[in-house]
Amino acid sequence: MTNKELVDRWNGFGVHDFDKQLFQEYITFCNYAPNEDFDNYFRVKEISESDFLSLVDFFYTNYCYNMLFRLFRDNRERLIMLDVESVKEIKIREDLEERMKRLSM
């Protein structure tokens, strides 16, 4: 594939900015991701936490925010860490309640 072919495909999206951005992220991922990250993307439900975080790091550091969002959205269960001990250890700010109300919690 040549740069001209990539540009032609990119231009083919017309005025659809989201599609253009996602295509650009796909190019970045396919072109720059290490083989391990690329392969792990297709078996994300089976990989270790460190491999998952490696994908997160790649997407974040390479500005692939739409792919990162999709990864988080489709793998929410990896982001849920129920740990009451961490809540117990929080040093409470004076305005915590007010801030939580602003978040509608």
One Martini backbone bead per residue (centre of mass of N, CA, C, O) as a GRO file, in nm:
protein
  105
    1MET     BB    1   0.099   0.035   0.020
    2THR     BB    2   0.041   0.369  -0.033
    3ASN     BB    3   0.009   0.695   0.033
    4LYS     BB    4  -0.191   0.754  -0.192
    5GLU     BB    5  -0.395   0.534  -0.115
    6LEU     BB    6  -0.454   0.645   0.165
    7VAL     BB    7  -0.551   0.924   0.075
    8ASP     BB    8  -0.781   0.825  -0.104
    9ARG     BB    9  -0.936   0.686   0.122
   10TRP     BB   10  -0.964   0.933   0.303
   11ASN     BB   11  -1.118   1.106   0.088
   12GLY     BB   12  -1.365   0.898   0.065
   13PHE     BB   13  -1.512   1.018   0.334
   14GLY     BB   14  -1.529   1.313   0.304
   15VAL     BB   15  -1.724   1.471   0.566
   16HIS     BB   16  -1.634   1.231   0.766
   17ASP     BB   17  -1.450   1.285   1.037
   18PHE     BB   18  -1.468   1.028   1.206
   19ASP     BB   19  -1.378   0.831   0.984
   20LYS     BB   20  -1.105   0.963   0.937
   21GLN     BB   21  -0.994   0.927   1.221
   22LEU     BB   22  -1.024   0.620   1.240
   23PHE     BB   23  -0.846   0.557   0.996
   24GLN     BB   24  -0.593   0.687   1.114
   25GLU     BB   25  -0.580   0.494   1.357
   26TYR     BB   26  -0.553   0.235   1.197
   27ILE     BB   27  -0.290   0.305   1.064
   28THR     BB   28  -0.127   0.340   1.319
   29PHE     BB   29  -0.172   0.058   1.432
   30CYS     BB   30  -0.077  -0.113   1.183
   31ASN     BB   31   0.213   0.035   1.158
   32TYR     BB   32   0.318   0.061   1.490
   33ALA     BB   33   0.243  -0.186   1.619
   34PRO     BB   34   0.321  -0.433   1.783
   35ASN     BB   35   0.261  -0.757   1.737
   36GLU     BB   36   0.145  -0.812   2.017
   37ASP     BB   37  -0.070  -0.589   2.019
   38PHE     BB   38  -0.212  -0.665   1.761
   39ASP     BB   39  -0.294  -0.954   1.852
   40ASN     BB   40  -0.438  -0.871   2.124
   41TYR     BB   41  -0.680  -0.716   2.002
   42PHE     BB   42  -0.821  -1.003   1.901
   43ARG     BB   43  -0.779  -1.117   2.231
   44VAL     BB   44  -0.872  -0.939   2.485
   45LYS     BB   45  -1.026  -1.153   2.674
   46GLU     BB   46  -0.737  -1.332   2.718
   47ILE     BB   47  -0.561  -1.127   2.840
   48SER     BB   48  -0.365  -0.965   3.028
   49GLU     BB   49  -0.327  -0.681   3.202
   50SER     BB   50  -0.058  -0.592   3.074
   51ASP     BB   51  -0.159  -0.620   2.780
   52PHE     BB   52  -0.392  -0.425   2.807
   53LEU     BB   53  -0.214  -0.178   2.895
   54SER     BB   54  -0.052  -0.173   2.635
   55LEU     BB   55  -0.285  -0.088   2.457
   56VAL     BB   56  -0.358   0.167   2.605
   57ASP     BB   57  -0.086   0.304   2.565
   58PHE     BB   58  -0.079   0.310   2.264
   59PHE     BB   59  -0.336   0.473   2.212
   60TYR     BB   60  -0.261   0.720   2.382
   61THR     BB   61   0.032   0.791   2.260
   62ASN     BB   62  -0.118   0.785   1.948
   63TYR     BB   63  -0.409   0.923   1.942
   64CYS     BB   64  -0.631   0.668   1.984
   65TYR     BB   65  -0.923   0.749   2.116
   66ASN     BB   66  -1.140   0.576   1.977
   67MET     BB   67  -1.008   0.302   2.035
   68LEU     BB   68  -0.995   0.342   2.339
   69PHE     BB   69  -1.293   0.370   2.388
   70ARG     BB   70  -1.371   0.093   2.273
   71LEU     BB   71  -1.202  -0.073   2.467
   72PHE     BB   72  -1.345   0.024   2.723
   73ARG     BB   73  -1.639  -0.036   2.646
   74ASP     BB   74  -1.584  -0.357   2.578
   75ASN     BB   75  -1.404  -0.365   2.882
   76ARG     BB   76  -1.530  -0.279   3.163
   77GLU     BB   77  -1.458  -0.514   3.362
   78ARG     BB   78  -1.149  -0.417   3.383
   79LEU     BB   79  -1.239  -0.131   3.541
   80ILE     BB   80  -1.348  -0.294   3.783
   81MET     BB   81  -1.258  -0.202   4.130
   82LEU     BB   82  -1.335  -0.359   4.418
   83ASP     BB   83  -1.223  -0.136   4.695
   84VAL     BB   84  -1.284  -0.042   5.011
   85GLU     BB   85  -1.003   0.032   5.121
   86SER     BB   86  -0.955   0.280   4.938
   87VAL     BB   87  -1.191   0.440   5.063
   88LYS     BB   88  -1.092   0.438   5.364
   89GLU     BB   89  -0.805   0.598   5.279
   90ILE     BB   90  -0.926   0.862   5.225
   91LYS     BB   91  -0.865   1.200   5.207
   92ILE     BB   92  -1.088   1.430   5.300
   93ARG     BB   93  -1.246   1.682   5.171
   94GLU     BB   94  -1.445   1.947   5.244
   95ASP     BB   95  -1.588   1.946   4.931
   96LEU     BB   96  -1.694   1.662   4.850
   97GLU     BB   97  -2.003   1.677   4.859
   98GLU     BB   98  -2.036   1.905   4.656
   99ARG     BB   99  -1.897   1.761   4.419
  100MET     BB  100  -2.088   1.516   4.410
  101LYS     BB  101  -2.341   1.680   4.344
  102ARG     BB  102  -2.233   1.784   4.068
  103LEU     BB  103  -2.231   1.469   3.969
  104SER     BB  104  -2.490   1.324   4.077
  105MET     BB  105  -2.436   1.125   4.357
   0.00000   0.00000   0.00000
